[in-house]
C-alpha cells in the first residue's frame, strides 16, 4: 500500500508541475491586460429629458428632500483655490469642475497630500466631479458639486494606503473620505464635503 501511495503523490506532483508550467507560460507570453475603459460621456437627448419629466418621485419621508425642489446648480467657480486645482490636476474628459467653495478647500489639501507622497510634479486625476448625472444616484453629493473622485489606479499600493490614511486622519469632520473600488481599474478616493 505504501508504494501505491507514493505513486499517487508522484502523479499529483507531476500534475501540479504541469499546471504551474502552463500558468507561467500564460503569464510570461500572454499577459492579461485589462480592456481600456471608454471614457466618452454620453450626451442627453430631448427624449432623455422627456422621460425624466414624465417620472414622478414620491416623497417617502418628511425629512427627505423632494426631487422637485433640489437645485443642482453650482455658481461658476473662480479664485485662488479653483485656479490651484485646475493647474495641479488632470481631469478625465467630460468632468465638470463646478465645486462648492468648501469642497475646493478640501481638494486643495488633498492635492497637497498627493504631492507630498508622489513628488511636487505629480498631478492627480479627477475622474468624477459635478458631472455624473447618469452614474450617481439622485441624492449623490456629486450632483451638488460637493464630491469628487480622485483616481488611484496605477499608483503604488503603499503610497495609496498612506494617502488615504493621511486624508482620513487629518481632514476635518466636515469632509468624508472613502477608498472605493479597491484593487480595480476604477480605484479612487471619494472626497465629499458635508455642507
MOLIN-V674189 format. One record per helix or strand of 2 or more residues. SS is the DSSP state (hx for helix, st for strand). FROM is the first residue (numbers start at 0). TO is the last residue. If there is no record, write none. Layout:
BEGIN
ss=(SS & SS)
from=(FROM & FROM)
to=(TO & TO)
END
This chain:
BEGIN
ss=(hx & hx & hx & hx & st & hx & st & hx & st & hx & st & st)
from=(1 & 45 & 66 & 79 & 88 & 100 & 123 & 140 & 146 & 156 & 174 & 187)
to=(28 & 53 & 68 & 87 & 90 & 117 & 127 & 143 & 150 & 169 & 179 & 192)
END
